[in-house]
């Protein structure tokens, strides 16, 4: 149980840290947020838990392919916000577009065996 609390605290702390840095410097916060910290943490936790290297490699490869549809969110959110659309509406619309991009790409990725 302590292990899960440590995992949770470290993971949550990164999110809080990035949001606090963004209040002072959006550029630096963007740099930190663009790092694959979530993926790195997942690799670390799997390594600590003794997962075989093949499992971590498989996760890494699948993450690579799933980054593609996630890239829809950022330019769309920026465009909507710069066009004067409300923050919450922009977040919902950009998130919905991202979900649609995942739904469109996942069957193709599965067909070629790139993701499960």
C-alpha positions as CSV (number, residue, x, y, z in Angstrom):
1,X,0.0,0.0,0.0
2,X,2.9,2.4,0.8
3,X,4.3,1.7,-2.7
4,X,1.1,2.8,-4.4
5,X,1.0,6.0,-2.2
6,X,4.5,6.8,-3.3
7,X,3.7,6.2,-6.9
8,X,0.6,8.4,-6.6
9,X,2.4,11.2,-4.8
10,X,5.3,11.4,-7.3
11,X,3.0,11.2,-10.3
12,X,0.6,13.8,-8.9
13,X,3.4,16.1,-7.9
14,X,4.6,16.4,-11.5
15,X,1.2,17.6,-12.6
16,X,1.1,20.2,-9.8
17,X,4.6,21.3,-10.5
18,X,3.9,21.9,-14.2
19,X,0.7,23.9,-13.5
20,X,2.6,26.0,-10.9
21,X,5.5,26.7,-13.3
22,X,2.9,27.6,-16.0
23,X,1.7,30.5,-13.8
24,X,5.3,32.0,-14.1
25,X,6.5,30.8,-17.4
26,X,4.3,29.1,-20.0
27,X,7.3,28.4,-22.2
28,X,9.2,26.5,-19.5
29,X,6.0,24.7,-18.4
30,X,5.4,23.7,-22.0
31,X,8.9,22.3,-22.3
32,X,8.4,20.3,-19.1
33,X,4.9,19.2,-20.1
34,X,6.1,18.1,-23.6
35,X,8.6,15.7,-22.1
36,X,7.2,12.2,-22.0
37,X,7.1,12.3,-18.2
38,X,4.1,10.1,-17.9
39,X,5.6,7.5,-20.2
40,X,8.9,7.7,-18.3
41,X,7.2,7.2,-15.0
42,X,5.3,4.2,-16.4
43,X,8.6,2.7,-17.6
44,X,10.2,3.4,-14.2
45,X,7.3,1.8,-12.3
46,X,7.3,-1.2,-14.5
47,X,11.1,-1.6,-14.1
48,X,10.8,-1.3,-10.3
49,X,8.0,-3.9,-10.3
50,X,10.3,-6.3,-12.3
51,X,8.5,-6.2,-15.6
52,X,10.4,-7.9,-18.4
53,X,12.2,-5.6,-20.8
54,X,10.0,-6.9,-23.7
55,X,6.9,-5.6,-21.9
56,X,8.4,-2.1,-21.4
57,X,9.6,-2.1,-25.1
58,X,6.1,-3.1,-26.2
59,X,4.6,-0.2,-24.2
60,X,7.1,2.2,-25.6
61,X,6.3,1.2,-29.2
62,X,2.6,1.5,-28.7
63,X,2.9,4.9,-27.0
64,X,4.8,6.1,-30.1
65,X,2.0,5.2,-32.4
66,X,-0.7,6.6,-30.1
67,X,1.0,10.0,-29.9
68,X,-0.1,10.7,-33.4
69,X,-3.9,11.1,-32.7
70,X,-3.1,12.9,-29.4
71,X,-1.4,15.7,-31.4
72,X,-4.9,16.8,-32.6
73,X,-5.6,18.4,-29.2
74,X,-2.9,21.0,-29.1
75,X,-3.2,22.9,-32.3
76,X,-7.0,22.7,-32.2
77,X,-7.2,24.0,-28.6
78,X,-4.8,26.8,-29.4
79,X,-6.8,27.8,-32.5
80,X,-10.2,27.7,-30.6
81,X,-8.9,29.8,-27.7
82,X,-7.2,32.3,-30.0
83,X,-10.5,32.6,-31.9
84,X,-12.2,33.7,-28.7
85,X,-14.0,30.4,-27.9
86,X,-14.6,29.9,-24.1
87,X,-11.9,27.9,-22.4
88,X,-14.2,25.0,-21.3
89,X,-15.9,24.8,-24.7
90,X,-12.5,24.7,-26.3
91,X,-11.2,22.0,-24.0
92,X,-14.3,19.8,-24.6
93,X,-14.2,20.4,-28.4
94,X,-10.5,19.7,-28.6
95,X,-10.8,16.6,-26.4
96,X,-13.7,15.3,-28.5
97,X,-11.7,15.8,-31.7
98,X,-8.8,13.9,-30.1
99,X,-11.1,11.0,-29.1
100,X,-12.4,10.9,-32.7
101,X,-8.8,10.9,-34.0
102,X,-8.1,7.9,-31.7
103,X,-11.2,6.1,-32.8
104,X,-10.3,6.7,-36.5
105,X,-6.6,5.6,-36.1
106,X,-6.9,2.7,-33.7
107,X,-8.5,0.2,-36.1
108,X,-5.7,0.9,-38.6
109,X,-3.0,0.5,-36.0
110,X,-4.6,-2.7,-34.8
111,X,-4.8,-4.0,-38.4
112,X,-1.0,-3.6,-38.7
113,X,-0.3,-5.0,-35.3
114,X,1.1,-1.8,-33.9
115,X,-1.2,-1.6,-30.9
116,X,-3.3,-4.2,-29.0
